[in-house]
């Protein structure tokens, strides 16, 4: 009896063909890229929030000219100007999220929400001091 005459030979051939096509598709699923050009130390520093983007190269003002503060990330997450993921950005004109300081804080520049909250906190502290 030849292989073609065995029971379920057509089904076995179809399964083998499907497996071959899946292996070929898996080979095309990934693109090989050269990663030797990545500066590992800079990458980790960026992820830790130790470096800020060079905004002066893009024609933006230095941090000296901006109101830069480190804030709890809940302030940004609760803000209507917080950009949609995956980008970490503020949509308020003139306000920037400069870096992630750590897992719970952002470094922001020219944020009117942060300024307003800090003024409210100061008012509350003054009210408590008067009691």
N, C-alpha and C positions, 0 to 999 in steps of 0.2 A: 504494500500500500504506500503510495507516495504522500508527501506532505500536503499536496493539494487535495488529496482524497480523504484526509483525516477529518473526523468530526470537528466542527467549529473552526476549521482552517481559515475561513473568510473572516471570522470575528477576530482571531488571533492576528491576522495580517493587518486588520484595521486598527487594532490596539497598538501594534508595533509602529505603524505609520503615524498614529497620533503622538506617541512618545517621541518619535524622531522630530516631528514638527515642534513640539513643546521644548525640546532641547535646543533647537535652532533659535526659537523665540527667546529663550532664556539667555542665550549668548548675545543677543542684540539688546537686551534690557539695560545694559550698563555701558557707559562710555568711559574709556580709559583716558585719564588726564595726568599730566605731569604735575606733581605736587612739590617738587624739589625747590621751587621758587618761593615757597611760603616761609616767612620768618616766624618760626614757632614762638619765640619770646615775645614778639610784638602781638601775635595773635592772642596769646594768653593774657598779656597786659590789657589788650582791648576787651577781652571777655571779663576781666576783673574790674573794668571801668577805670583803669589807671591812666589811660590816654584818651584825650578828647580829639574829635576831628579837627583838622586845620581849617577853621572857618575864615581866617584872614585871607587864605589863598582864593577863596570863593568870593572875596570882596565884602565879607561881613565884618562887623566891628569886633575888636578885641574884647576879651572878657572884662578888661578894665573899664570899658565903656558900658557894660551891661550889669544888670542886677542878677548875679549868679548866686544860687542857693542850693543847698542839699536838703531834699524833702523826703518824707515818707512816701513810698510809691502809691499808697492808698489815695493820696491827694490827686495824683494823676489819673489813677484808675477810675476815680469817681467823677472826673471832669468831663463835660460834654465835648471838650476840644481834644481829648485823647484819641489818637489815630487808630484806625482799625488794624488788627494784626495782619501780617506778620511784622510790619514795620513799627518800630518804636519811635513815635513822633508826636508832636503837638501840632494841631491844625490852626491854632490861634496865630494870627499874623504877628510876626516879630518875636514869638516865643519859641524856644528850642529846648528839647531834652538833649543835653550835651553828653551824658554818659550814665551808665548804671554803676553806682558806687559799690553796692553790694546787693544781696538778694532782697533787701527791703527798702532801698533808697535810690532816688534818682538825683542827678545834678541838672538843674534847669536854669534857663536864663530868660529874664524879662517876662516872668509869668505873673499876670495880674491876679490870678486866683490865689497864688501863694502869698503875694503881698497883702491881699485882702484878708486872708486867714491869719497872717501874722499880726496885722493891725487889730483884728478881733481878739486874738490871744492877749495882746498888750492891753487892750481895753478891759478884758476880763481880769487880768492881773492887777490893774489899777483899782478896779472895783473891789476885789478881794482885799487889797491893802487898806482900803478905807474902812472896812468893817471892823 
